[in-house]
Amino acid sequence: MDIVVKIKGREALVVWTLPYVTSWRLSPDMLLQRLVADEMYVSEKFPIAFTLASDKTSNSLPPAQWYELKKLIEKLELDLTDNNLSRVEDRKAWKKEAIEAFLEDESAY
């Protein structure tokens, strides 16, 4: 799978790669807050996510598309807290599992 695609001469990244390319300054939960258009985090500078049709035309993904994933990531955090892991183990597990949850939408840019 390509993580960078060219669309109308511009490069686009697969959504799940954003935490990596930002050195985790944009964590999966923060990314989802922006994707679901949480009022506290709305920014005109933050682009909307989209998918590509087979003819390479882009289709915007509405904020509602991300609600379920946001709830899943929140539940993941609670579940890991309940497991009483050390902070380091907890953070490593959370990062790994949060990205895995995003991979279901691997065609979102």
Backbone bond lengths (Angstrom), bond angles and torsions (degrees), N, CA, C in turn:
res aa  C-N    CA-C-N  psi(-1)  N-CA   C-N-CA  omega(-1)  CA-C   N-CA-C  phi
1 M - - - 1.441 - - 1.526 109.21 -
2 D 1.323 116.31 132.77 1.460 120.94 175.85 1.522 108.79 -81.73
3 I 1.327 116.82 134.53 1.464 119.18 177.79 1.522 111.67 -95.21
4 V 1.315 116.50 -14.93 1.458 121.45 174.81 1.521 107.15 -120.67
5 V 1.321 115.97 128.36 1.464 120.38 177.30 1.520 108.59 -126.14
6 K 1.306 115.20 153.81 1.471 121.53 175.75 1.520 107.92 -97.05
7 I 1.305 116.01 126.60 1.453 121.99 177.83 1.520 107.85 -131.02
8 K 1.295 116.15 115.40 1.460 122.00 -178.47 1.530 111.16 50.08
9 G 1.341 115.31 43.10 1.452 120.85 176.41 1.522 115.44 82.05
10 R 1.327 117.62 -2.37 1.471 120.86 179.70 1.520 109.85 -112.14
11 E 1.315 116.19 149.53 1.452 120.20 177.63 1.518 110.31 -88.05
12 A 1.334 116.16 141.38 1.464 122.14 177.09 1.525 107.89 -129.72
13 L 1.317 116.30 143.81 1.462 122.41 178.98 1.525 110.15 -102.70
14 V 1.331 115.69 148.25 1.455 120.45 171.87 1.531 107.07 -66.11
15 V 1.327 117.22 137.86 1.470 122.23 -173.76 1.526 112.75 -53.88
16 W 1.339 117.74 -43.88 1.459 118.94 -174.54 1.529 113.27 -65.14
17 T 1.317 118.56 -14.08 1.467 120.87 179.91 1.529 112.95 -82.41
18 L 1.315 117.78 -14.37 1.469 120.76 -174.41 1.525 113.85 -57.50
19 P 1.339 120.40 -41.45 1.471 117.33 175.28 1.524 112.48 -58.85
20 Y 1.327 117.95 -37.84 1.463 120.93 -179.95 1.529 112.05 -68.44
21 V 1.332 117.16 -46.79 1.467 119.08 -176.77 1.523 112.75 -72.03
22 T 1.330 117.40 -14.98 1.466 120.36 176.58 1.531 111.14 -101.87
23 S 1.330 116.66 12.48 1.472 122.12 -177.53 1.531 111.15 54.68
24 W 1.311 115.90 37.14 1.466 124.83 177.49 1.531 113.76 67.00
25 R 1.346 117.18 14.92 1.470 118.47 171.89 1.520 109.63 -71.29
26 L 1.326 116.46 -23.00 1.464 122.54 173.33 1.532 105.97 -114.13
27 S 1.319 114.85 90.18 1.463 120.38 -177.14 1.535 109.82 -75.71
28 P 1.329 117.58 165.73 1.461 119.57 -179.29 1.529 113.95 -55.55
29 D 1.330 117.92 -39.99 1.460 118.97 179.80 1.530 111.46 -68.45
30 M 1.326 117.08 -37.95 1.468 120.00 177.27 1.528 110.81 -67.63
31 L 1.318 116.70 -39.40 1.453 121.53 177.02 1.527 110.36 -60.03
32 L 1.321 116.21 -44.39 1.464 119.71 179.80 1.523 112.57 -66.13
33 Q 1.317 117.61 -34.89 1.463 119.64 176.23 1.519 110.61 -59.64
34 R 1.293 116.19 -36.45 1.469 119.73 178.44 1.526 111.70 -77.19
35 L 1.317 116.97 -38.66 1.460 120.39 -179.35 1.531 112.66 -67.95
36 V 1.333 117.57 -32.32 1.468 119.91 177.96 1.523 111.18 -87.02
37 A 1.317 116.35 3.17 1.465 122.90 177.89 1.523 112.05 60.35
38 D 1.330 116.13 43.17 1.452 122.07 174.20 1.531 107.47 -57.95
39 E 1.324 117.11 125.92 1.476 121.52 -173.89 1.517 112.83 -51.86
40 M 1.313 116.71 -35.17 1.461 120.75 -177.39 1.536 111.78 -68.55
41 Y 1.331 116.39 -24.20 1.458 120.32 -173.47 1.526 114.38 -116.84
42 V 1.309 117.49 6.10 1.462 120.31 -179.29 1.523 109.85 -65.11
43 S 1.319 114.58 134.53 1.456 120.82 178.75 1.516 108.42 -145.19
44 E 1.318 116.10 134.42 1.458 119.44 177.81 1.528 110.87 -67.94
45 K 1.329 116.71 -21.16 1.458 120.65 -179.24 1.525 112.07 -78.53
46 F 1.338 117.43 -20.42 1.454 119.86 -177.79 1.524 108.85 -84.97
47 P 1.322 116.84 121.11 1.469 119.42 -176.31 1.527 112.76 -71.68
48 I 1.323 115.68 157.29 1.452 119.95 175.60 1.519 108.72 -83.44
49 A 1.303 116.02 155.66 1.463 120.78 177.44 1.524 108.99 -84.99
50 F 1.323 115.03 156.91 1.460 119.97 179.76 1.517 110.03 -152.67
51 T 1.306 115.29 166.70 1.455 122.26 172.98 1.522 108.24 -117.20
52 L 1.304 115.65 165.56 1.460 120.68 177.94 1.519 109.73 -111.90
53 A 1.312 115.70 132.60 1.456 120.55 173.59 1.526 108.25 -78.92
54 S 1.318 116.94 169.56 1.464 120.52 -178.38 1.526 112.58 -60.71
55 D 1.344 116.62 -24.97 1.469 119.43 178.09 1.529 112.31 -90.19
56 K 1.357 116.17 13.19 1.471 123.99 177.71 1.535 114.06 70.19
57 T 1.339 118.04 16.17 1.461 119.08 172.10 1.529 107.61 -84.69
58 S 1.320 115.74 146.34 1.460 119.93 -177.51 1.520 110.93 -94.25
59 N 1.333 114.92 145.48 1.458 122.46 176.87 1.519 108.29 -126.46
60 S 1.331 116.83 120.56 1.463 121.23 -179.14 1.521 110.92 -62.01
61 L 1.331 115.26 144.86 1.460 120.93 174.40 1.528 107.73 -101.94
62 P 1.311 118.08 121.20 1.466 120.09 -179.10 1.525 110.76 -68.97
63 P 1.329 117.10 156.00 1.462 120.22 178.55 1.531 113.15 -52.98
64 A 1.326 117.65 -35.72 1.465 120.57 -178.94 1.527 112.15 -60.02
65 Q 1.308 116.96 -24.28 1.467 122.24 179.01 1.530 110.97 -58.80
66 W 1.332 116.81 -27.07 1.459 121.57 -172.41 1.524 113.96 -101.15
67 Y 1.342 118.91 -4.98 1.465 121.09 -176.15 1.526 112.95 -57.28
68 E 1.330 116.32 -46.71 1.465 119.58 -176.46 1.521 111.38 -64.36
69 L 1.311 117.33 -40.91 1.458 120.51 178.33 1.529 110.48 -65.25
70 K 1.315 117.11 -38.51 1.476 120.57 177.46 1.529 109.95 -60.65
71 K 1.331 117.39 -44.04 1.466 120.89 178.43 1.525 110.86 -64.64
72 L 1.326 116.70 -38.78 1.459 121.03 178.83 1.525 111.33 -62.89
73 I 1.321 117.40 -42.94 1.464 121.59 179.05 1.533 110.48 -66.14
74 E 1.325 117.27 -39.42 1.470 120.53 177.00 1.526 110.33 -62.90
75 K 1.345 117.29 -42.07 1.461 121.28 178.81 1.525 110.38 -66.01
76 L 1.302 117.20 -39.17 1.459 121.29 177.39 1.524 110.27 -57.37
77 E 1.316 116.38 -44.33 1.458 120.17 179.64 1.531 111.29 -61.93
78 L 1.322 116.49 -43.41 1.466 120.20 178.16 1.525 111.57 -64.54
79 D 1.330 116.65 -43.24 1.464 120.32 179.79 1.523 111.50 -61.39
80 L 1.319 116.79 -42.42 1.462 119.45 -179.92 1.528 111.22 -67.54
81 T 1.317 117.16 -36.73 1.463 120.87 176.60 1.527 110.00 -62.44
82 D 1.339 116.09 -41.03 1.464 120.64 179.67 1.521 112.55 -65.93
83 N 1.324 118.85 -21.75 1.461 122.30 -179.67 1.525 112.93 -79.98
84 N 1.323 117.13 -4.67 1.468 122.46 178.48 1.527 113.24 54.47
85 L 1.307 116.74 42.48 1.463 121.15 175.68 1.523 109.39 -77.59
86 S 1.327 115.96 160.04 1.461 118.54 173.93 1.527 107.90 -66.18
87 R 1.314 117.06 161.71 1.467 119.95 -178.70 1.524 111.55 -59.22
88 V 1.322 116.88 -38.70 1.469 120.07 -179.51 1.525 110.21 -68.15
89 E 1.331 117.08 -48.72 1.467 120.21 179.08 1.525 110.94 -62.90
90 D 1.308 116.37 -40.25 1.460 121.75 179.98 1.529 110.45 -61.84
91 R 1.316 116.62 -46.01 1.468 120.99 -178.72 1.527 111.15 -66.57
92 K 1.328 117.01 -42.49 1.465 120.04 178.43 1.531 110.77 -61.80
93 A 1.320 116.70 -45.60 1.466 120.71 -179.88 1.519 110.51 -64.39
94 W 1.332 117.11 -41.99 1.462 120.91 -179.65 1.522 111.08 -62.61
95 K 1.324 117.48 -46.19 1.466 120.96 179.85 1.528 110.88 -60.25
96 K 1.318 116.49 -46.75 1.464 121.01 -178.53 1.528 110.95 -62.92
97 E 1.318 117.09 -49.58 1.461 120.38 -176.00 1.523 112.37 -71.91
98 A 1.317 117.89 -31.52 1.473 120.39 177.87 1.523 110.47 -66.29
99 I 1.321 116.90 -42.73 1.471 119.99 178.18 1.520 109.85 -66.24
100 E 1.326 117.47 -40.68 1.464 119.86 177.52 1.532 111.30 -59.12
101 A 1.322 117.10 -37.07 1.465 120.43 177.81 1.529 110.52 -65.53
102 F 1.312 117.26 -38.52 1.466 121.77 177.47 1.533 112.00 -65.99
103 L 1.319 117.08 -29.26 1.459 120.19 -175.71 1.534 112.58 -62.23
104 E 1.324 117.22 -20.55 1.462 119.05 176.25 1.529 110.36 -63.39
105 D 1.315 117.04 -24.84 1.469 122.27 177.75 1.524 109.33 -106.60
106 E 1.330 116.49 42.93 1.461 120.11 -174.07 1.514 113.55 -65.53
107 S 1.309 118.34 -12.29 1.468 119.61 178.91 1.530 112.28 -97.51
108 A 1.319 116.63 12.99 1.469 120.56 177.90 1.523 108.68 -94.19
109 Y 1.340 114.60 132.71 1.465 121.60 -178.76 1.508 110.36 -118.23
